[in-house]
């Protein structure tokens, strides 16, 4: 195998030896292309990347010519590819009684450059905004509410608009920077960025250059049978530059403003502005992509390209056009403006390391931090790729996104056989709050195992993409041994620790530990089988301390839910959103259900929870006060003849839980796992214990 070397002290014109190394990632790529074209190098190549900081100003693009190359940290080295530029030369002044630093950037004023992120002493600094929203449980309370909307009777979810009226005093016509600000909507399960706000001072209506994908309501009807208006905050507003740590960049003048934190001086403060969005883009050639004539089955993959032990740091974000990334435009037609954001899972946001039409590629033991997009993407046409042992944090969107064409797409663009394991993913959704820890869209035969995911604004792991009962390519995926906690932060609704969507034969959710999952409005489930989820096995999961039920199914066919512990769901221990006569949604057996909770089982918006969507039996049920809570149908969704409350005795008379028992399961809660006493009555029902202490990343020798 050929071995070459890369060092910040090298030269790209050098031979790449240990004594005369190359200097940049792009330079190494180009030199290897020349050597291969000249026949001087054949077969796999390793490039040892030595310690130091590599200043990276542009995306490095790889294609099939760069196959079978492994960029690997040299022994003991932790090299950093930094997409940020250090900013120096600050002027210190005073404005409105506060210390203020300014820096003039002529390229910004000339329109040659603009950035939306700033990193100060290793942390992401917030842009000036009103109110002082932050993507966490405390900061999520600082929001405004839409005041009035046009045609409020239009409550269809996709009936978005480009105009609403703020509440009196929330938006001022005196704000000169308003046209360069963005209104960030928070509603349903998404955030949306509406640019170029324009306030009509005569009418009070606020209009935007993009329309919202969803209507301006918060969500579906609330407990009072009403609809709340959506929340929002205003980002990038100069008039809101008031708090230490905030910054603002004037696009017209090129002047950058920063309000220092206590103790910060220009001498002891490192400030970096990103110069790129994506560090690595590895893309093969697929029919119909480049315009070149090629056989419909003649895909040229990037093969065997790998990165190990590298750090990629300081990347920016942009607001992508969502429409071209959607599987279908059917619900978004007849509109003359682009939509303000992705309608689910930040699907339009790419990865800072991006692979498409790639085979046998891998990212291992790398760090991706302080970036504005998803950290890592295995997109269309990716096969047999892996992400293992990576640290992914402070991310604009989510951790890892993967998926390709659906049933209607070209076979060469389908994605599968991915191995996404042992990654630590945390503090995500900093910009695109709907970003997901690990997102599998249209993908089959994948393993998502032993990841540690926490501090998100939305779902931990999401699998599937098609609503309803249409056949999908998403099947045979194993979601196992993941540790997922502190999910949601009360920011968005309709989310869960693990979420599935659509028919998924062969998919297994096994042995995961999920806890502390909190939505804003509705949702906040642990394991959440959404619309059409079918033929999925859910077993040996420990799920506790959730806003809504630890287990929820919207509607589906023939799922099996067994040998799980579901505990301390605030609203219920198990719920079904839509009961569909004629088939069962899930067999729910040999589970341990532990209160307290407001209800045992909870129905949703269609039919009665007691009418058979859930086939529940042989479960061990326990409430600490000894009384089993009633099962309920929400009062706001009752239909004629449905009961609001169903006692446990009435629940059993309806044919449910005939072999179940109400008994203390004798659980001992530990920090890493829960254990059953040898004499637990749950064991007599056939419950099979599991060791959840093994959840999360494994040591290297056990991966």
N, C-alpha and C positions, 0 to 999 in steps of 0.2 A: 504494500500500500504506500502511496506517495504521501509524504508529510511536509507541509509548508507552515510558515509562521507569519503571525500578524502582531504588530506592536504599534502603540501610538508614537513611538520614536523611530519607526521605520520609514520607508519610501515606497510608493507604489511602483516606481520604476526598478526597484531592486529585484533580485531573483527569488525572494521569499524564503530564504534559508534562515536558520536559527540566528546567524550573525548578521544577516542583511534581510530583515523581514519586510513584508508589505506594511502599509500604514492604515488603510481604510478597508471597510467591508466591500465597497464598490470596486476598489482597486484590486483586491484579491479575486473577486468575481471576474473582472476583465482579464487579469493575467492568466487565470485558469482557462478561460475561453480561448486565449491565444495559444497556450500550450497544448490544449486538446486539439485545436484546429490544425496545429503543426505536427500532430502525431507524437509529440514529446511526452504526453501524459495519457494513459489509458487506465480505465478501471477506477475504483473508489479513491477518493482523496480526503485526507484530514488536514484541516487548517487549525493549528494550535493558536488560540487567541490569548495573548499575554496580558498581564495586569495593566491597568491604567484606564484612563477615560478617553473614549473615542468620540470626538465631536462629529455629530451626524446632522447635516443640514438638509438632506433630501432622502426620499424613499429609495431604497435599494431594490431593484426589480430583478427577479430571477425567472428563468424560463427553462424549457427542457434541456438546453445546452449546459445547464448548471447542475444536472442530476448527479447523484452519487457523490455528494460533497458534504462533509461533516465539519461544521464550524464549532469547535470545542474549546472551552476554557483550558488553558495550560494547567498542569498540576499545581494546586494551591492558589491559583489566580481567580479573581472575580472581576473580570473586565466589564466596563460600563459603556454602552452606546447611548450617548446623551443627545436628545433632539433639541435641547434648550440652548439658547444663547445667553451668556452672562450679560447683564445690563449694568453699566457703570457710568459714572459722571453725573450722579444725581445732584440736583440743587435743593437745598433745604430752605424752606420758607414757612410762613404762617398764613392761614386763611380761616376765617370764621372761628378764630380762637384756637385752632388746632395746628400742630406741626404737620407740614405737608411736604412730601418730596415730589419733584417733577423732573422729567427727562424728555427732551425733544427728539423724536425719531423721524427724520425727514422722509424716509422711505414709506412710512405710513401716510404722511400728508400727500405724497405723490401717487398713492394708490398701489404701490408695489408690494405692500406687506400689510398684514393685519393679523392680530392674534386675539383669542378669546380666553386664554388661560395665562396665569402668572403663578410662579412657584417661588416661595420665599422661605429660605432656610429649610428646605426639604418638605414644605407643606404647600398644599393648594390654597391660594388666597382667593377669597370670594370677590366677585365683581360687585360694585355698588348696586344695591337693590333695595326695593321697598315692597313690603316690610322686610325685616331682617331674617328671611327664611334660610334655613339650613336643612340638608337632607338627613334629618334624624328626628327622633321622637320629640325632642324639645323644640327644635327649630321649625318643625312642621306646623306648629300652632300659629306661626306668624304669617298669616295669609290674609288676602282680601276676598270678597265674594262678588260675583257678578250681580249687578243690580237688576237690570231689566234686559229682556231679549225680545227680538222680533219673533212674531208668531209663536208665543209660548205654548200654544196647543200642540205644536209639533214636537212630540216626545220620542220619536224614533231615534234609536241610538246613533245612526249615521246621518242624522239631519243637522250637520254642522253648518255654521255661519261664519261670516267674516266681520261681524259687527255685534257689539253689545253695549249697554249703557252701564258705566260704573256707578256705584253708590255715591251719593253726594260727598264731595271732599276727598275722594280716594285718588283721583287723577286731576292734575292741574294743567290748564292751557298755558300756564306761565313756564312750564318746564321746557327749556330750549332743546334739551337733549332727548326729548321723548321720541322723535322719529328714528333715532338709532337704538332705542331700547327694544326689548322683547317682553311680551306678556306671556308668562308660562302658566298654562292652565293645568290644574290638577283635578281630574275627574275620572269616574269609572276605574279602569285599570291602566290608564295612560297619563302621561304628561304631554302637552303640546306647546310648541314655541311659535307664537304668532308675532312676526316681525313688522317693523315700520308702523307702529301705532300712530293714528292720526285722530286727534280729538276735535270734534266740531263744537266750538264754544257756544254756539247758538242753541243747538239741540241737545248737547251732552252725550251724543253717541260716539263710541270709539271704534274705529275701523282698522283693518290690517291688510297686509299684502298677501297673506295666506289665510285660508279659512280653517276652522277646526274640523277634524274628521268626525268627531262626536258632537252631539248637541250640548248646549251650555248648562245642562243639569249636572248635579253632582253624581247621581247614580239613579237607580230605580226608586220607586216610592219608599219612603221611610216608614218607621213604625207608626207614625200618625197618618199614614195614607197620603202624604204630600211628597213633593219633589224639591229638594234643596237645590240652590243654584251652585254652580261650580266654584271652586276656590282658584285663586291665582296669586302670583307675585310678579313684580316688574323687575326685570333683570337689566343690568347695564344702563343705569340711570345716573347721570352725573350729579343731579340734585340730591341723590340719596347717598352720596359719598360723605359719610359722617362718622364712621366707626373705625378705630384702629384695626389694621389688617386688610382693609378694603382697598380697591384700586379701580381706576377708570382710564380707558384709552380713548382719546378724542380722534375719531377717524378723519376729520377735516383738517385739524391743525397738526396732528401727529404727536400731541403732547400726552405723555403718560403720567398719571397721578397715583401716588401711593401714600396712605396714611400709616405711619410706622406704629408698631406695637411698642409697649413700654420696654425700654432697654435697647431697642434697635437703633443702630446708627448706620450710615452708609459704609463705615469701615468694617462692622461686624455682621453685616447682612448680605447674604448671597441671594440675588434675585435673577431668575432665569425666565426667559420668554421662549415658548416652543417655536420651532421653525418648520415642523412637519406634523402630519396627522398619523401617517402609517410608516413604520420603520422598514418592514420587509413585506414585499409583495411577490409571492411565488405563484405563477399562473401558467398552466399548460395551454395547449391549443385544442379547442373543441369546435366541431362543425357549427358554423353559423355565428361564431363569436368575432373572428378577426376580419371577415370578408375575403380571406384567402380561400381558394378552391381546394377542398380536401374531402376525402371520403367521409360519409356520414358516420361511419364507425371507426374512423382513423384518428382517434384522439391521441395527441402527443402529450403525455403526462410529464410533469416534473416528478422525478423519481429519486428517492433516497436522499433528499435534502434534509439535513438535520442541524439543530442548534442545541448545544448543551452547555449549561453553566454560565450563560451570559445574562446581563442585565440590560433592559431597554427602559429608558427613563425620559420623562418630559415630552409628552405629545399633546397636540391640540385637538380640538373638535370642530365640527361644522354641522349645520342642519341639513341633512340629505333630503332630497326629494323622495318622499315615501312611495309615491304611486308606482314607480317602475319596479319596486321590490315586492309588490303585492302579488300573491298567486292569482287573484281575480280582481277586476275593477268593477264588478257588477254593482256593488253597493255604493260606489263612489262616482258613478257616472252623472252626467248632466250638470256639471259644475265647471266654472271657468277659472278657478283658482286652485293651485296645489294645496294639499292639506298640511297642517302644521306639525304633524309628527306621525310616527308609526302607530297603526291601530292595535298593535299587540307586540310586547316583548322587545321593543326597540329593533324590530326586524330590519329596518332600513340602515342601521348603523353598522359599518364594517368593523374589521379587526385591526388593531395596531400591528399585529403580525398576521398576514393574510395568506391563505393557501386556497387555490382553486385548481381543479383538474390536476390533483397531486396524488401520488401513490407512495406508500412507504416513507412518508415524511414524518419528522418527529421534532417536538420541542420538549426538552427534558431538563429539569433542575434549573430552569431560567427564572428570572424575576422580571415582571412587567409592571411598572408602577408609574403613577402620576401621568396617566394618559387620558385622553378625552373620549375614546371610542370603546368598543369591546376590546379586551386584551388580545384575544386570539380567535381566529376564524378558520374553520375548515368548511369551505363553501362547496359550490356545485362540483360534482365529479371527483370528490376526494374519497379515496379508498385506502384502507389499511394504514391510516395515519394515527399518531398518538401524541397526547400531551400528558406528561407524567412528572409529578414531583415539583411543579412550578409554584411560585409565589406570585399571585396576581392581586394587586390591591391599589386603592385610590384610583378607581376607574370611572371614566365618564359614563359608560354604559355598564355592561356585564362582564363576566369572566371569559367564558368560552361559548361561542355560538357555532353550530354545525348544522348542515342540511343542504340539500340540493333540490333537483327537480321533483315535481309530484308525478302522479300517474299520467298526466297529459304531457309531461316533458320528455325530452330526448334521453334515451337510456344512458348515454355517455355523461350526462349531467347529474346522474343520481349518485347519492352519497351513502356510504356505509362502512361497516367493519372498522369503526373508530374505537380507540381505547383512551378514555379520558379518566385518569386515575391519580389519586394521591396528591391532588393540587390543593393549595390553601388559597381560598378566594374570599376576600373580605373588603368592606367599605367600598361598595360598588354603587352604581346609579347616582353618582355625584352630579351629573348633568342630565342624562337621559334616565330619569328615575325609574322607568319601567324595565331597565336592564336586568337580566337574569344571571344567576350564578353560572349555571350550565344550561344552555338551550339546545335541544335536539329538535329540529323542525321535521322536515322530510328526511329521515335517516333510519337505516335498518342495521340490525346485527351489531349494535354498539354496546360497549361496556362503560358505564359511568359509576365508578366505584371508589370508595375510601377518600372522597374529597371532604374538605372542611370548609363550609360556606357559612358566613355570618355577616351581620351588619349590612343588610341590603335594604332597599326601598321597595322591593317587590319579591317575586317568587325565587326560591332557592334553585330548584331543578325543574325544567319544563320539557315534556316529551310529547311530540305530536303537533300537527298544524291544522288538520281539517275538522271543521265543525260538522257534527251530524254523523250519519251512518254510511257515508260513502267510503268505499275501499280506499286504503292509503298504503303508502310504501313504508310507513313507520311500524315496524314489527320486530320482534325478537331482540328487544333491547333489555339489558340487565342494569338495574339501578340498585346498587348494593353497598352496604357498609358506609354510607355517607353520614357525616355529622353536620347537621343543619340547624342553626339556632339564631335567635334574634333577627327575625326576618320580617320585613315590612315597615317597621317603625311607625305604623299608623299613618302612612303617607297616601297609599292608593288602596283600592278595593279589589275584590274578586281575585284573590291570590292565595298561595299556599306554600308550604314547605316543599312538597313535591307535587307537581301539576301534570296531568295528562289530558290529551285532547284527541278524540277520534278513535276509530277501530285500530287495535294494536295487538293482534294475536301473537302470543309468545313473549310479550313484555312482562317483566317481573320486577316488582318493587320489594326488595327483601333486606331485612336486617339493618334498616336505617334508624338513626336516632334524631328526632326532630323535636324542637321545643322553643317556646317563646316566639310565637308567630302572631303578628298583630296588624290588622288592616285598619283603614280609616273608617269606612262605612260598613258595608257587608263583606263577607269573606273572612280571611284570617283563618283558613282551615289548615290542618296539618297535611294529610294526604288528600288531594283534591282530584277526583276523577271527573273532568268536565265533559261537555256535550259529546255524546256518542262514544265515550270511552268504553271499550268492550274487550272481553277475553283477556283481561289483565289479572295477574296473580299478585295479591298484596299480602305478604306474610312476614312475621317476625320483626315488625317495626315497633319501636317505642316512640310514642307521640304524646306530648303533654304540654300543658300551659299554653293554650291557644285562645284567641278571641272567640272564634266560632268552634265548630266541632273538630276534634282531632282527625275524624274521617268524614269526608263528604263526597257524595256522588250526585252529579247534576242529573244525568240520565245516561243509560247505556244498556249493554247486553251482557249477561253471564260472566260477570267478574267474580273472582273468588277472594274473599277477605277473611283470613284465618290466622290464629296464633299471634295476634298483635296486642299490645297494651295501649289503650286509648284513655288518657287521664286528663282531668281538669280542663275541659273545654268550657269557657265561660258560658256560652249559650246552649250547648248540647254536647253529648259525647259521640253522637253519630247523626248525620243528617242526609236527607234526600231532597233535592230541589224540585224534581219533577217526576211524579209517578206515572208510568205508562202501562196501562193494562195490556195483558197478552204475553208478557214475558217478565222475567225477573232481572233487575239491574245488577244485583250482587247477592251472592251467598255470604252471609255474615255469621261465621261460626267459630267457636273455640277462642274467642277474644276475651280479654279482661278489660272491663269498663269501670273506671274509678272516678267518682266525684270528688269534690262538689262540682255541680253544674246546674244551670237553671232548668235543664230538661234532660231526659234520657235520650230519646230520639226526637228529631225535629223535622217537620215537613217544610215544603217550600211553596212555590207559587202555583203549583198545579196538583189537584186531587188531594187525597188524604194519605198521610204517612202510613196509616194502618192498613192500606189496601193492597199491599203485597209487592211493591217494588223491591223491598228489602226482605230477604228470606233469612231471618235471624233465629239462631238456635244454639244451644250448648255453650252459651257465654256465661262468664262469671261477672256479676254486677255488684258493685259496692259503692255506697255513699257513706261517708264517715259518720253521719248522724243516724244511720240505720234505716232511713226512709228513702225509698227510690223515688226520684223526682218524676213528675208526670212527663209523658211525651206530648208534643204540641204541634199544632198547625198554626202558622202565624195568623193573627187576627185580621191583618190587612189583606190576606189572600184566601180567606175562607170562602168556600162555595156552598151552595145550598146543601144542607145535610151534613156538612163536615163539622166535627167538633174541634174546639180550640184546644182543650186539655183532654188527655187520655191517660187515665190512671194505669199503673202497671198491671193491675188485675184486669182492666178492660183490654189492655194491649195483649195480654195472654189469651183472653177470651176470643180475640180476633185471630188467634192461631199462631202468634209469635212467641219465640223464646220458651217453647214448651219444655225443653230439656235444660234450660238455663237455670242458674241458681243465684240467689242473693246471699253473698257470703264474703267475708273479709278474705282477700286472696293472699294475705300475709306477705306483702311486698316490703322489701328493704330498699330504700332509695339511696344510691350512691352518686357521686359526682360524675362518674362515667357510665355506670350501668345500674339497672334495677334487678334485684334478685328475688326469687320466690323461695319461701321456706320449703323444706322437704315435705311438710305436711299440708301444703297449700291445697285447698279444695279445688282450685282451677286445674290441678294436675289430673284429678279424677275425671274431668270433662275431656281430657285429651290434649290440654294445652301443652305445647312444647317450649321449654325455656330457651332463651338465647342470650349470648354474651355480647352486649353492646359496647363493652370497653374497647373492642377492636375497631370501632367506627373511627373514621377519619384517616389521615395519611399514615401509611405504614413505614417502618424503617426500609432503607433501600434494599437490604438483602431479602425482604419479604414481599416486594412488589410483584 
